[in-house]
Amino acid sequence: MNPSPVNPPVRIRTRSVTRPDAGPQGRSDETTAPAERVIADPPQQGRKKRLPNTGSFKKGEPSRNPNGRPKGAKGKKAIVRKIVLEPVTVRLPSGPKRLSIFEALLLKERDLAFSGDWRARKTMLELGRWALPEDALDEAGVAPATDPETDRAILEWFEEEVRQSEQQKRKASK
């Protein structure tokens, strides 16, 4: 269930109201009415919905941005895509091979991971989790890093350790 929206707190100011027969300066104590409550921030009305097609161009209307993006201009994503997919020649043990820059960087990251760079290992694992669905890992025969039975045994051992430490604290506080 969605909780009801919380309205902001309402500031309440009091203002003394003078009666018209209070005299020229309006300070007669007998004629001053009790303070009246004035709500400073009234509750806001619901927002009016925009009618459909109100922002659309009318027939024959000139462009609202005549000096807009020129034809052939590239966005940031298109520029990055062009650079990353650009082919380069990479020397491999099997001989030179033409690969995209992205593929070459992934191969270099893989080589760093196998040489012992833990950041490269972490990056490759994250890329694998992102790119490969769990079904593909199961089909490849890649087992999960831990066994459920081992996890259960570790949790039971930890629970026992916590219970023993709590009992020792209770005995020490008595």
C-alpha positions as a printed Julia matrix, in Angstrom:
174×3 Matrix{Float64}:
   0.0     0.0     0.0
   1.24    3.45   -0.83
   1.35    5.73    2.17
  -0.6     8.93    1.8
   1.56   11.86    0.69
   2.8    13.95    3.58
   1.88   17.61    3.33
   4.48   20.14    4.41
   3.89   21.73    7.8
   1.58   24.73    7.69
   2.82   27.96    9.24
   0.17   29.66   11.29
   0.47   33.36   11.98
  -1.77   35.34   14.27
  -2.84   38.85   13.54
  -4.94   41.09   15.74
  -7.9    42.62   13.97
  -9.16   46.05   14.94
 -12.78   47.0    14.76
 -13.84   49.93   12.64
 -15.05   51.83   15.73
 -11.62   51.58   17.45
 -10.77   55.22   17.05
  -8.32   57.15   14.9
  -5.21   55.14   15.87
  -6.94   51.77   16.18
  -5.34   50.97   19.57
  -8.29   50.86   21.86
  -7.95   47.83   24.15
 -11.68   47.47   24.57
 -12.33   47.38   20.82
  -9.5    45.04   19.72
 -10.92   41.7    18.64
  -9.22   38.47   19.63
  -6.39   37.29   17.35
  -7.51   35.54   14.21
  -5.64   32.59   12.75
  -4.34   33.11    9.21
  -2.89   30.19    7.31
   0.26   31.41    5.54
   0.73   28.41    3.24
  -2.67   27.22    2.02
  -2.83   23.66    0.72
  -1.84   23.53   -2.93
  -4.37   22.58   -5.54
  -3.72   19.64   -7.83
  -1.62   20.43  -10.91
  -3.59   20.94  -14.1
  -2.78   18.44  -16.78
  -1.47   19.62  -20.12
  -3.72   19.05  -23.07
  -2.34   16.65  -25.66
  -0.42   18.17  -28.57
  -0.24   21.63  -27.0
   3.53   21.75  -27.57
   3.39   20.45  -31.13
   4.09   22.53  -34.2
   1.13   24.0   -36.01
   0.88   23.55  -39.76
   3.07   26.11  -41.55
   4.74   27.32  -38.33
   8.48   28.09  -38.67
  11.04   26.15  -36.64
  11.55   27.25  -33.04
  15.25   26.43  -33.3
  16.38   27.54  -36.75
  20.11   27.25  -35.9
  19.76   23.81  -34.34
  22.12   20.87  -34.74
  23.6    20.88  -38.23
  23.27   17.81  -40.42
  26.09   15.35  -39.91
  26.94   16.58  -36.4
  27.77   13.69  -34.08
  26.77   13.29  -30.46
  29.1    12.14  -27.7
  27.95    8.53  -27.83
  28.49    8.35  -31.58
  32.02    9.72  -31.24
  32.91    7.24  -28.46
  31.35    4.37  -30.42
  33.38    5.31  -33.51
  36.66    5.44  -31.56
  36.07    2.24  -29.57
  35.03    0.24  -32.63
  37.93    1.48  -34.75
  40.07   -1.46  -35.91
  43.71   -1.77  -34.85
  46.38   -4.38  -35.46
  47.32   -6.36  -32.36
  50.32   -8.71  -32.05
  49.17  -12.0   -30.61
  51.2   -15.2   -30.05
  49.44  -16.63  -33.09
  50.42  -13.6   -35.19
  49.05  -10.13  -35.94
  45.3    -9.77  -35.91
  42.88   -6.9   -36.65
  40.58   -6.21  -33.68
  38.49   -3.3   -32.45
  40.07   -1.13  -29.77
  37.48   -2.41  -27.31
  38.42   -6.03  -27.98
  42.13   -5.2   -27.7
  41.58   -3.49  -24.34
  39.62   -6.49  -23.06
  42.45   -8.83  -24.09
  44.97   -6.6   -22.3
  42.76   -6.54  -19.19
  42.54  -10.33  -19.33
  46.34  -10.63  -19.56
  46.75   -8.28  -16.57
  44.21  -10.29  -14.58
  46.12  -13.53  -15.23
  49.43  -11.89  -14.35
  48.14  -11.1   -10.84
  46.6    -7.6   -11.03
  43.67   -7.81   -8.6
  41.93   -4.74  -10.03
  41.99   -6.28  -13.49
  40.55   -9.49  -12.02
  37.75   -7.56  -10.37
  37.02   -5.68  -13.6
  36.92   -8.89  -15.65
  34.59  -10.57  -13.13
  32.25   -7.58  -13.15
  32.24   -7.54  -16.95
  31.48  -11.26  -16.97
  28.58  -10.88  -14.54
  27.23   -7.98  -16.59
  27.59   -9.64  -19.99
  26.75  -13.26  -19.21
  23.36  -14.39  -17.96
  23.33  -16.93  -15.15
  22.09  -19.63  -17.53
  25.22  -19.25  -19.69
  27.42  -19.77  -16.61
  25.51  -22.93  -15.7
  25.83  -24.27  -19.26
  29.57  -23.57  -19.26
  29.93  -25.64  -16.09
  31.04  -22.71  -13.95
  30.04  -23.53  -10.4
  29.2   -20.85   -7.85
  32.14  -19.68   -5.76
  30.77  -21.32   -2.59
  28.85  -24.43   -1.71
  25.49  -23.96    0.09
  26.36  -26.65    2.64
  29.64  -24.93    3.46
  27.83  -21.6     3.8
  25.29  -23.16    6.17
  28.06  -24.69    8.32
  29.87  -21.33    8.52
  26.65  -19.56    9.55
  25.94  -22.14   12.27
  29.49  -21.76   13.62
  29.12  -17.96   13.63
  25.77  -18.13   15.45
  27.32  -20.35   18.12
  30.22  -17.9    18.55
  27.78  -15.01   18.97
  25.73  -16.94   21.56
  28.84  -17.78   23.57
  30.07  -14.18   23.54
  26.63  -12.94   24.7
  26.63  -15.46   27.56
  30.1   -14.33   28.63
  28.98  -10.68   28.6
  25.96  -11.52   30.78
  28.15  -13.39   33.29
  30.64  -10.52   33.39
  27.92   -7.89   33.98
  26.41   -9.84   36.95
